[in-house]
Amino acid sequence: MNVDDINKIINSKPNLSTALGMEFLSTPNADTCMARMHVDERNRQPFGFLSGGASLALAENVAGVGSSALCPGCACVGIEVSGSHVKAVVEGDTVTAHARLLHKGTTLHVWQVDINDTSGDLISSVRVTNYIVKGK
């Protein structure tokens, strides 16, 4: 999935993705996309671990980028995000979100997003549902 056009929009003005340090990546498969985020002062808890809220934001944003790439000219908004955090990540590490499209309807997309640390260990498993608004 090519996300270059979506990256141009994201990087054109300040937003949550840029504030937390997210980087969105194209993939060779039409039903997947990826994002990376370095764990630092922008997205960690006061204790030095990646915030669970930042992990959920990463998952929702990468799923939104994927839906936007699949539906040019539409507004793709998250309507449900549900995740489980299974391992802590310390400041200084980088996490990678792998998003896979489970359902592509005309108005709803469902994504499975797994977030891993640099060792490849699962950090969070997140399900995201996006609502597709045509002509926005």
C-alpha positions as CSV (number, residue, x, y, z in Angstrom):
1,M,0.0,0.0,0.0
2,N,1.5,3.4,-1.0
3,V,1.0,6.0,1.6
4,D,3.1,8.8,0.1
5,D,0.1,11.1,-0.7
6,I,-1.3,10.7,2.8
7,N,2.2,11.5,4.3
8,K,2.2,14.8,2.4
9,I,-1.1,15.7,3.9
10,I,-0.1,14.6,7.4
11,N,3.2,16.5,7.3
12,S,1.6,19.7,5.9
13,K,0.5,21.0,9.3
14,P,0.8,20.1,13.0
15,N,-1.4,17.3,14.2
16,L,-1.3,14.4,16.7
17,S,0.7,12.1,14.4
18,T,3.5,14.6,14.0
19,A,3.3,15.7,17.7
20,L,3.9,12.1,18.9
21,G,6.6,11.4,16.3
22,M,4.8,8.9,14.0
23,E,6.3,8.0,10.7
24,F,4.0,6.2,8.1
25,L,5.5,3.6,5.7
26,S,4.3,2.1,2.5
27,T,4.2,-1.7,2.1
28,P,4.2,-4.0,-0.9
29,N,0.8,-5.5,0.0
30,A,-2.4,-3.6,-0.9
31,D,-4.1,-4.5,2.4
32,T,-1.3,-3.6,4.8
33,C,0.5,-0.5,6.0
34,M,3.0,0.3,8.7
35,A,4.1,3.1,11.0
36,R,7.1,3.7,13.4
37,M,7.4,5.8,16.5
38,H,10.5,6.4,18.6
39,V,9.7,6.3,22.3
40,D,10.7,9.6,23.8
41,E,9.4,12.5,25.9
42,R,6.5,13.1,23.5
43,N,4.9,9.7,24.0
44,R,6.1,8.2,27.2
45,Q,4.7,8.0,30.7
46,P,6.4,9.9,33.5
47,F,8.0,6.5,34.5
48,G,9.8,6.3,31.2
49,F,7.6,3.7,29.5
50,L,5.6,4.1,26.2
51,S,2.2,5.4,27.1
52,G,-0.7,3.0,26.4
53,G,-2.6,6.0,25.0
54,A,0.2,6.7,22.6
55,S,0.1,3.1,21.4
56,L,-3.6,3.3,20.8
57,A,-3.1,6.6,19.0
58,L,-0.4,5.0,16.8
59,A,-2.8,2.1,16.0
60,E,-5.7,4.4,15.2
61,N,-3.6,6.7,13.0
62,V,-1.9,3.9,11.0
63,A,-5.4,2.4,10.3
64,G,-6.6,5.8,9.3
65,V,-3.7,6.2,6.9
66,G,-4.5,2.8,5.4
67,S,-8.2,3.6,5.0
68,S,-7.3,7.0,3.5
69,A,-4.9,5.4,1.0
70,L,-7.7,3.0,0.0
71,C,-10.4,5.7,-0.3
72,P,-8.9,8.9,-1.8
73,G,-11.1,11.9,-1.4
74,C,-12.9,10.5,1.6
75,A,-12.5,11.3,5.3
76,C,-11.7,8.2,7.3
77,V,-12.3,8.5,11.0
78,G,-11.9,6.0,13.8
79,I,-15.1,5.0,15.5
80,E,-13.8,2.2,17.7
81,V,-10.4,1.4,19.1
82,S,-9.8,-1.6,21.4
83,G,-6.5,-2.8,22.4
84,S,-4.5,-4.9,24.8
85,H,-1.0,-3.9,26.0
86,V,1.1,-7.0,26.7
87,K,4.6,-5.6,27.3
88,A,6.3,-2.4,28.3
89,V,8.6,-0.4,26.1
90,V,11.3,1.8,27.6
91,E,12.2,5.3,26.4
92,G,14.9,5.1,23.6
93,D,13.3,2.1,21.8
94,T,11.3,2.3,18.6
95,V,8.0,0.6,18.0
96,T,6.5,-0.5,14.7
97,A,2.8,-0.9,14.0
98,H,1.8,-3.4,11.4
99,A,-1.8,-2.8,10.2
100,R,-3.7,-5.4,8.3
101,L,-7.1,-4.8,6.7
102,L,-9.7,-7.4,7.9
103,H,-12.8,-5.9,6.3
104,K,-13.2,-3.3,3.5
105,G,-16.8,-2.3,3.2
106,T,-18.2,0.8,1.5
107,T,-18.7,2.6,4.9
108,L,-16.6,0.6,7.4
109,H,-13.1,-0.7,7.4
110,V,-11.8,-3.0,10.2
111,W,-8.1,-3.2,10.9
112,Q,-5.9,-5.4,13.1
113,V,-2.8,-3.5,14.3
114,D,0.0,-5.3,16.0
115,I,2.7,-3.1,17.6
116,N,6.2,-4.6,18.2
117,D,9.4,-3.3,19.8
118,T,12.8,-3.5,18.0
119,S,13.3,-7.0,19.3
120,G,10.1,-8.1,17.5
121,D,8.2,-8.7,20.7
122,L,4.5,-7.9,20.7
123,I,3.7,-4.8,22.7
124,S,0.1,-4.1,21.9
125,S,-2.6,-5.8,19.8
126,V,-5.3,-3.4,18.6
127,R,-8.5,-3.6,16.6
128,V,-9.6,-0.4,14.8
129,T,-12.9,0.3,13.0
130,N,-13.0,3.3,10.6
131,Y,-16.0,5.1,9.3
132,I,-15.6,6.2,5.6
133,V,-17.2,9.5,4.8
134,K,-17.4,10.0,1.1
135,G,-16.5,13.3,-0.6
136,K,-14.7,15.0,2.2
